[in-house]
Amino acid sequence: MIRARIGKKIPPGFSLDVEFETGGGVTALYGPRGAGKTLILEILAGFVRPDSGRILCENVLLFDADAGVHVRTRRRGCTYLPRRDSLFPHLTLRQNLAFAARGARLERHRQIAEMLDRFALSADAPRRPADLDPALRLRAALARALLAAPKLLLVDHPDFSEPLCRQLRREFTGPVLVATRDLDLCAAVASQMLVLEAGRVLRQGTPAEVLDQPESAAVARLLGIPNLFDCTIAGLDPGRNSSRLRIEIASESFELVGPYVPGHFRGDRVLVAIRPERVRVHSADSAEVANACPRQLSRASERVHGVRLEFSGGIVADLSREEYDRQKDNRGWQVELPPEALRIL
C-alpha cells in the first residue's frame, strides 16, 4: 500500500502536485512525455526530495515535509529499474545477480541458481550483458531486482512482453509502479491506472474504468480517443435512463439516443466521446439503422489489430480485417454510434 501526497517544483516552470493511493498489484502511471511519471518514481525511490507532502509505504513513513522526515534511498526497501540498461557491464550475468543476493554464502548461491532457472537464464550466466540480446538483459535486470527482495518495485518505461509481466506478478506480490506510455501494457497487467498530464492526476481507476469512462475531454484525448463531438441535450428521460442528443458533425446536426445525463438540463451543451472500436459501420444500402448517419469514407489504413476507417466529419472506426474485407466494396456508408457506447463528458 502506497499513500502519497507530493509537491515538487522544477525550474524553469514544471510543477508536480499529485495525491494518490495504491494497493497491491501493478499501478500504471500513464501519460505523455513530461507528465511527471518518472519524477514520481524518483521521488518514491528517494533520489529526489519533494518540496512538500507525505509518503507512506506499507504504513512506514518515508517522507514528511512538515516533520522533516526523508528516509534515505538505501533504507526504503525500494528497487528501481530505470529505462536504460541497469546491469553492470563489467560483470557477468551471474555476478550481477550475486550483487543483489542476501544471506549466507550457500543461501546466496541457492537464490542465484533458483532465479537463473526461473527466468531461463542459466545457459547465459557466464556471459556479460553486452553479449546478450535486449530481451535477455531485461529478464536479467528483473531477476536481479527481485533478488533484492524489495518492498516496492519501481519500473520506468519498461519494454516488457506480456509473458514477462505475468511472470513478474507470479514472482512478486508487493506493490509495483510502472511509468509507461503504452496503453496496451496498462490494460494487460495493471490493476490500477493513473492518467497524468503536466504534473497532475487527471483520472484514477482500474484500466477498464478509465478506458470506458474517461470523464473528461483531456483524458479522452490522452487515451487516444479520436471521436469527440459537441452535443446539445434535446431531451431527458430518466424513466428510461436515456436522453436525446443533437450531435454536430461537420456543420451537420443529427439526433441520437444516448445515456441519461444526470445533473444536466435540456439545452445544455456537452461533449460526447466514443471509442473507435465501438463505432459500427454499414452499407448505405442497408435498412435504416438507429443512431446512424451517412458519411463519406475518407481513408482506410492498416493497424496492428485491424483496419482504421476515417469518415467525413472526423468520425473514426476500427474494424477487424474480416469485417473490413466484408464491407470494403460498399458503394456508400452509414456510421452507427450505439447508445450504450456513447460517453458524456
N, C-alpha and C positions, 0 to 999 in steps of 0.2 A: 504494500500500500504506500503510495506516494501522495503527499499533500504539499502543494507548493503555491506560494504567492510571491512573485518575482518582479522586481522593478530594476531596470538597468538602462542607463543612457550611454550611448557610444557616439562620440563626435564623428562626423560633423552634424548628424541630425537623426540618427536612429534611436528609437526608444522602445524597449521591451517592457510590456506591462501585461502580465498574464497571471491567471489563477486557475488551477485545475487540481483534480484528484483522480488518481488511477487505482485500480485494484490489481489483482494478479493478472497474468497473461500479458499479451503484447498490446502496447498502446502505440499507435502510429501518429507521428507529428507530420501532418501533410500540409503542404503549401508551396508557393513559388519560391524561387531563389530570393534570398534576402528577407524571408518572412520571420526569421529568428529561430528556426528549428535547431540548427547546430549550436547556436548560442545557449539554448535551453539545456542541451545535453552537456555542454561545457560547464555550465553553472551547477548542474546536478552533480557532475563529477568532481567539482571543486577547483577546476582550472581557472575559472573566472568568478570573482566575488561580486554579487549583486550590490546595488545601491540601497535597496530596501526589500523587505519581505521576510518570509519564513519558509523553511523546507524541512519536512519530516519524512523519513524513510522507515517503514515498519515501526512507527511511533518513536523513532530515535531522532532527536533534533540534530540536523546537520548545519543549519544556518538560521540565525535570528538577528536581523539588523538592529532591533531595539535593544536586545540583550548583549550584543557584541559577540555572538557565538558564530564561529566559522571553523568547522571541523576540516582538518587538512585532508587532501585527496587520499593519501595512503591509509587513512583511518576510516574512510567512508564505506569500505566494503563494496565499492563500485568497480566494474570493469568496463572500459570504454574501447570500442572498436572504431577507429577513425575510417574515413572513406578511403584513405590511401593505405597501401600495404603496411601492416603493422609488425610483421615478422622481422627479427634481427637478421640482416643479410649475411653476416659473418658466421652465423651458427647454423648447424644442420637442423632439419625439421625436429628431430628428437631432442636436440639441445634447446630449441625454442620452447618445446613443451616442458622440458625439465626446469626452465626458468620460472614457470608458474606453479609447479607442483609443490606441495607442502607435506610435512611429516618426516618420519624417519626414512633412512635410505631405501630400505626394502619397500616401504609403503609408497615412496615416490616412484620407484620402478614399476610397481603394480599399477599405479594410477596412469602412468605414461603409456604402458603397454595396453591397458584397457581402452584409453582414449584413442590411441592409434588404430586399434581394432574397430572401435565404434564408428570412426569416421573414415574407415577404409584407407588408412594412410601407412600401414605397416611396411609395405613394399618401398615406400618413399622416405622412410625415416632417416636413412643416412645422407640424403641429398640436401643441398642448400636451397633456400627459397627461390633464388634466381633460376634454378634448374627445373622448377615446377611450373605447370601452366596456371593461369589465374584462378581457375576453379579449385585446384588443389591447394593453392595458397590460402584461398578464402576458407576452405574447410579446416586447414591447419590453424589459421588465426582464430576461428571459432572454437576449435578444440582447446587451444591454449587459454582462451578467455574463460572457458568453463572449468578448466583445471584449477583456476584460482578460487573456485567456489564463491562467486560473488553473491551479495545480497540483491544487487541491482545490476542489470546489464544494459548498457547504452550503446546503440549501434547507429552510426552516422552514414546514411545513404548507401546501404548495402546492395550488392548485386547478387542477392540470394535467389537461388532457384526455389520453387515451392517445396520440393522434397527436402532441401536443406532447412527450410523454415520449419517444416513439420518435425524434422529431427531435433531442431533447437527446442521446440516445445516439449518433446519427449525427454530430452536430457536436462532441461532447466525449467523448474516450476515457479521460480521467482518472477518479479516484475521485469518486463523488458520494454524499453522505449526506443523506437526506431524513427529516425528522421528520414523522410522519403518524399519524392515527387512522383512515385509510382502508385497510381490508384489500384491497379491490379494486385499489387503486393498488399495494400491496405485491406482490400476485400478478401484476399486469400488467407491472411494469417492474423490480422489484428482483431482483438476482442473489443477494442475501443479506439476511437479516432478523434483527433483534434485538428480542426482546419484553422490554419494560421495565415494571417496576412499583415505585413508591416508591424510585426511585434504584438499582435492582438489575437486572441482566440475568438473566431467568428462563430464556430459551431462545434459541439462536442456530443458524441454518442457512439453507438455501435456503427460500423461501416454501413450496415443495411439501413439504419435510421438516417444517417447523414445523406447517403446516396438517394434515398427515397423521399426525404423531406429536407431539402437544403435550407428552407426557412427564409432565405434572403437572396436577392439577385447577385450579391457579391459572392456568396458561397456557391451558387449555381454556376457562375462563370468560372470559379476556381476548380470546380468539379468537371468542367468541360461540357456543360450542358448548353448547346447552341440555340435551343428553341426557347426564347424568352419573348413574350408578346404582351403589349399593352391591352388591357381589357376594361370594359365598363360593366358593372353588375347591373343587368337588366331586370333581374327578378330573383327573389329568395324564397325557398320552400323548405322550412325546417322540418315539416312533417315528413317529407320525402328525402330529407338530407341532401338536397340538391339546390342548384342555382342555375340561372340563365346568364350567360356571359356573352357580351358583344365584343368579339375579338377583332383587332385591327391588324391587318397584314397587307403591307404594300399599298396603303391608301384604300383598301377594300375592307368592308365590315362583314362579318359572319356571326350568326348567333349560335352558340354551342351550349350544351348541357354540361355542367361541371359539378364539383362537390359543393356542399353547403359551405358558406364563408361566415363563420361566427364573428361577431363584433363589427360587422360592416352593414351598410345600408344600400338600398337601390340607388344607383347613380355613382357610387364610389368607384374610383379608379384603382385597379390592382394590376400586378404582373402575374402572368401565368407561365409556368415552366413545364416542359415535358421532355423526358429523356428520348434521344433519337431512336433507341431500340424499342420504345413503346409506341412510336408512331406506326400506323398501318397504312399501306398503300393498296389501291385498287385500280382496275382499268376504268377509264371514263365510260366504257360501255356497260359496266356493272349496274345492277339495280341500285336505286338510291340508298345511300349509306348515311346513317345518323352521324352528326358531328364530323362531316367531311366537306371539303371544298375542292373545286377543280384547281389544279396547279400545273404549270409547265415544268418539265424536268430540265434543269439547267446543266447538271453534271452528275456523272456516276464515277466513283473512284474506289479502287480496291483497298480493303483494310485487312488486318491480320485475320479477323474472325468473320469477315463477310464483305459486304459492299455498302458504301455510303452514297445515298441519293440526296442531292441538293436541289430543292424546288424553288420556283419563283416566290418572292416574298420572304425568303430566308428560312423556310421550313426544311429541316434535315431529318432524314430517316435512315436507320441502319437495318439492313436486311441480311439474312443468311444468303449464301451463294445459291442455294437451291431455290429459295423464294425469288431471288432476282432473276435467275435463269427462266423461271416460270413466267415472269411478268415483263421481261426486258423488251419485248416486242409490242408492248401496249401502244396504241395509237394516241392515247391520252391518259391522263392520270387523275384520280381522286386521292386526296390525302386525308386520312381519318385521324382525329385526335380523341382517343377514347376517354370518356368522362372519368373513369377510375384512374387514368394515368396522369390527369392534369393536377398540377400542384400550384396552389395560390400562394404568392409571396407577398 
